[in-house]
Amino acid sequence: MPTLKEVIKPLIPRELWDKVPRSFDIIGSRSGAVAIIEIPPELENYKFVIGETIIKLNKHVKAVLRRVGARESEFRLYRYEVLVPGPTEVIHKESNYLIKVDPTKAYFSPRDQGDREDIARQIMPGEVILYPFAGVGPYAVTILKRQSLVKLVIAIELNEYAYYYMLDNIKLNKLEGKVLPLLGDAAKLMESFCGVDRVILTLPLGAHKFLRQSLTCVRNGGIVHFYHLGTEENPYGDAENLVRNYCNELGYECQVINRRVVRDYAPYVYKVRLDIKVGKF
């Protein structure tokens, strides 16, 4: 199958060829999907041609959205421009589970699948997991589909749309009784669940504001998965400084047992993850 760039080249001036995006996200499945693409300003006059070309190359894509700007608002959503109108609520299939979502109403990234699987491989039977900023619940679903003997995942989400999609995903994947979905502010709800085995802080922008609370909530010897942003030159430096400062402040013995670059976030900026084992004395 030809690439987007190969098909678009004859339709735009040669000097713009290197501006054509090399990739885009597809959320959904063969029964229906939405494509999300970033288009630089130089291609403004060709944005609808790009949208129609994506539809022609991917027959299961029913709508094309252009991502505009950075994630914003308390719900961490992108703004979108519609290039090809169509349904944006889809059911996305990953491995052996399903994720129902409308990306215009709730954040979800198919690019995080590898990270979700990596976290799930670490989970042990009987764990109680605290999962703030849960969105539509993809980490909870991935974990429970891989490790069915988890005791409970406590999933907290502030966005009402995302919360109700999370309820749908619990039912779609037959996980009733294994997930405690909570609609509300994580800052107020997390303290009710201290002594958990693991905390998953997936939000790269702002998770550091909840790091102290997460370190306090996890049991002695428990794990905090802390997500942050890092530069190309020193991807983990800022995250490790934050962990070191909070652990020293609390008098905890914290050990970074794993470091991972999750994916690109922006030019020369990465979304990174530190896995922290927390010792309390």
Number of C-alpha atoms within 10 A of each C-alpha: 5 7 12 19 17 11 13 17 15 10 12 14 9 10 8 11 16 10 14 20 15 11 12 14 15 20 26 26 16 12 12 19 24 26 23 23 23 18 18 12 10 11 17 10 10 15 20 16 15 26 22 14 17 24 17 12 14 14 12 17 24 20 23 29 23 22 16 14 10 10 14 10 7 8 18 17 16 18 16 17 13 15 19 22 13 15 14 22 18 19 20 20 15 14 9 10 17 20 25 25 26 21 21 14 19 20 19 20 11 15 14 14 15 12 16 19 15 15 15 19 13 10 20 15 10 13 17 22 27 28 25 27 23 28 27 30 28 23 23 26 27 24 23 22 18 16 18 15 15 19 16 19 25 20 26 26 24 18 21 16 17 26 23 19 20 28 19 18 24 25 11 16 16 14 16 12 11 19 22 15 20 18 16 16 14 18 12 8 13 21 13 8 13 15 16 21 20 26 27 23 23 22 18 17 13 13 18 19 11 16 21 17 15 26 27 19 22 25 19 18 16 20 26 26 21 25 25 25 24 22 17 12 9 11 21 21 12 14 19 16 11 16 21 16 12 17 21 12 10 12 12 17 15 20 17 16 10 11 16 15 17 20 15 15 14 11 8 11 16 21 22 23 26 22 19 23 21 21 18 16 6
